[in-house]
Amino acid sequence: MARPYRSVLYIPTANTRAMEKAQNLAADAIIFDMEDAVTPGEKALAREYLAEALTSHDYGARARIVRINGLATEWGEDDARNCATALKDRIDAVLVPKVDCAADLDRVAALVPDTPLWAMMETPLGMLNAAEIAAHPRLEGMVMGTNDLAKELNSRFRPDRLPMQAGLGLCLLAAKAQGKLIVDGVYNAFKDDDGLRAECEQGRDMGFDGKTLIHPAQLAVTNEVFAPTEAEIELARRQIEAFEAVTAQGKGVAVVDGSIVENLHVDTARKTLDRAEAIAAMAG
């Protein structure tokens, strides 16, 4: 049963109160952010705060991901080494910012030998090299950095995210081809539930496993959208039952609600039930 990643919440590691509150939030995963959310003067202190929080706080079944600073900065190598020493066995993954190519992951992998890596996909070069990045043997997942990508593209915000579609699509194809997790970028207007819902539904329908969030107020909508509905769960069960019944008769195709059900539909149905079970386990 795979862990769900419907909601992946950024938490600034310089904010001790936010890290404390995150223990009780309904996020499937937490990104403890050492990079954009921390000012240069707080970087070293935030590293200490994070180590203390991961020692004293209980984050339950939530995935614990640390976004380090880039290795080109003065803080990146210390962040990476900290993940390999003080934070070892306390975190589930290291998130590498602004990954342009697989070699960027090699450098972090050498410093953090035993922890899975995730890649921030937020540059045009990263989009063009998504296939080689997704194929990296240490990579577990990808995170779309749509704000930085929009900046690099000099694109305008549109509710349909048309300027983002080429990059989103390239990364999705790369991740799915390699069986890696991939979560969508953030929605900045954290008080706009309707806009958030629309963007979550778009990302879900495209194939993203979940969405990154900037505020706890976004959790409820995101968790709802990226979870199977009761109707989808019930349909999945009926599809599996109908297919098993016809295969017992030596046939290969069933019909449910006027639509054919073949092997591929049953595979999708089983994934729906597995996802629902994983979400229920997380809630429990």
N, C-alpha and C positions, 0 to 999 in steps of 0.2 A: 504493500500500500504506500504510494508515493505521497510525500508531504505536499500539501497545497501551498501555492504562492499567489493566492488571489490578491492580497493586499500586502504591499511591501513599503513600510513606512520609514522615511528618513528621520533620524533623531540626531540633533547636534551634540557631539560629545563634550562640548564645553558647558552644556546645560545639565547640571546634575539633577535638577528637579524633573526635567523631561525624561531622563534615563530612568528615574525612579518610577514615574507614572507609566512608562511603557510596559511595566510588568503586568499591568491590568488592562491593557488595551487589546482590542479584538483584531490585532494584526497577525497575519500568518507569518510574516517575517519582518525583521527590523534591520535597517541599514544604519549602523552607527557611523556617522559621517565625520571624518577627520579633515575633509577637504573643504568644499565650498562653504559649509555651515560654520567654520571655525576661522576666526581672524588670525593673521600671522602671529600676533602677540600672545595668543592663547594656545597655540599648537602643542607645545610641550606639556602644558598643564592639562590640556584635554586628553592627552595620552595617559596621564596618571589617573584622571577621572574615569576613563574608560576601563582601565585595569581594575580599579576599585569597584566599579559598578558590576562588572562581569564576575567578580568574586563574591560580592555581598548580595546581589539581587537575583531573584529567580524569574527567568523569562519563560519558563515552562517549555512547551513544545515549539515555540516560535523559532524560526531560523535566525541565527545571529550572524550578520554579515558586516564586516568592517570595510568602509571605503577609506583607503589610505590616500595620502598625497602622492602625486606623480613622482617618479624617481628623479626627474629632472629638477625637482625643487630641493631645497635644503632640508626638508622634513621627510621626504619620501622613504629614504633608506632606513631611517630610525623607525618610522611607522611599520615598515615591512618586518624589520628585525623584532620589533615588539610583538607582532603577530606570531612570530616563530618561537618566541620565548615566553614572555609574561602572559600572553593570551593563548598560548597553545592549549588545545583541548577545551577551551572555553568558547571558541567561535566555530562557526560552520563553514565560513568562506571568507576570502579576501577579495574585495572589489577594487579593480584596477581602473583608474580614471583615464579617459582619453586614449583608448587603445587604438593605434593606427594600423598595427600589423602584429603577426604572431610573435615576432621578436620582442615586442614590448612585454608580452606575458612571460617569455623566457627569462627575462631579467628578474622579474618578481618571483618566479618559480624557483630560481636559484637561491633567493634570500628566504623564501618560505617553503621549505621542501615538502611539508606533510599536510598542507591545508588546500582544499579545492579553491580554484580561482574563478572569479566572475569578471566580465569585461564591460566597462562603460562604453557604449557605442554612441559617440557624440561628435564625430568629425567626418567630413566628406571622405577622407582617406580611409577611415575605418569602415564606412559604408562599402567602398570599393573593394576592400580586403576582408569583407565579412566572412567569406567562405574559408579562408585560411585561418582566421581567428577562431571560428567555430570548431575547426578541426583540431585545435590544440589539445594535446592529451590531458592537460591539467584543467582545462576549462569545464566548468559545470553549468554556467548560465551566462546570459547576456542581459544588460539593462539598457534600455533606450534612453539616451540623454537628449531629449528633444529640444530643451531650451538652448543648450550649447550648439546643437545642430542648426537650429533656426538662426542663431547669431552668425555662424559660419556661412550659412547660405544667404544671409541677408533677406530671408523670406518673411512674409507677413503672416500674422495669425489669421486662420480661417477655421470656422467650426468643422468643416469637412476635412481639415488637415491635408489638403491637396499637395502643398509643397513638401510634406513629409512622406508622401506615399512611396516614392522611389526608395528612400533610405529604409523606411519601415519594412517594405517588402523584401529588400535584399537581405536584411538581417533575419527576418522571419524564415526565409528560404534556407539561409545558411544554418540557423539553429535547428530547424526541423530536419534538415538533411543529416545532421550529426546527432540527433536525439538529445539536444541540449535544451535547458529551460530558457525562456525569454520572457521578460516583463516589459510592459509599455512604459512610456515616459509619464511625467507628472502633468497634472492639470492645475494651473496656477491659481485660478479663481476659486479658492477653497470654500467660499460661501455660496457658490452657484451649483446647487445640487442637480439642476436640470442639465446644465452643460456638462457636469462631471458624468452623469448617467449616460448621456449621449456618447461621450468619448469612450467610456468604459464599454458600452455596447459595441461601438465600432472596433475597439481593440479585441474584445472577445470574439467577435464575428470574423476578424482577420486571422485569429489563431493564437493570440498572446495568452500566456498562462496566467497573467495577472497584471497589476498596474502599480507603479511606484506612486507614493503619496507624500504630500508635504505637511499634512495636518490631520490630526485624529478625527476631525469632523467629516473627513472623506471616507472613513472606514466602512460605515454601514452600507452606503450605496455600492461601493466597490465590491464588498464581500457578497452582497446580494446578486449583483450582475454576473460575477464570475463563478457563481455556484449553479449547479443544475437545478432547474425548477422541479417542483413535485410532478408536474405533467411530463417533463423530460425523463425523470426517474421511472415513472409508471410506464411510459412508452418503451423505455429501454428494457424493462422487465418483460413486457409483453413480446417484444421482438425476440428476445433470447428464448423465451418459452415456445414461441411459434416456430422458430428455426429448429430448435431441438426436437420438436414434435415431427416436423417433416423429414429431418435427417434420419430419425428413427425408422421412417418409412422408406428410406432409400432415396429421398428427393433432396435437391439442393437449394430450393428457393421457397420461401414462405411469403405470405401476403398478410400485412397488418394495416388496417385502416386504408385499404385500397392501394397500398404501396408495397413493392417487392422488398423482401428482406433477404440479403445474401450474406456471405461470410464477412465482407467488409463492414456491413451495417451492424453485425453482431459484435465485431471488434470494437466499433465505436460505442455501442451500447454497454459493453463490459467496462470500457474506460469511464463512461458516465457514472456507472454504479461505483466503480473504484474511487472516483473523485468525490462522490457524495459520501462514501464511507470515510474517506480521509478527512473531509471537512467535519463530519460528525465527531470523529475522534479528536480533532483539534478543539472543537467546542467543549468536549467532555473533559 
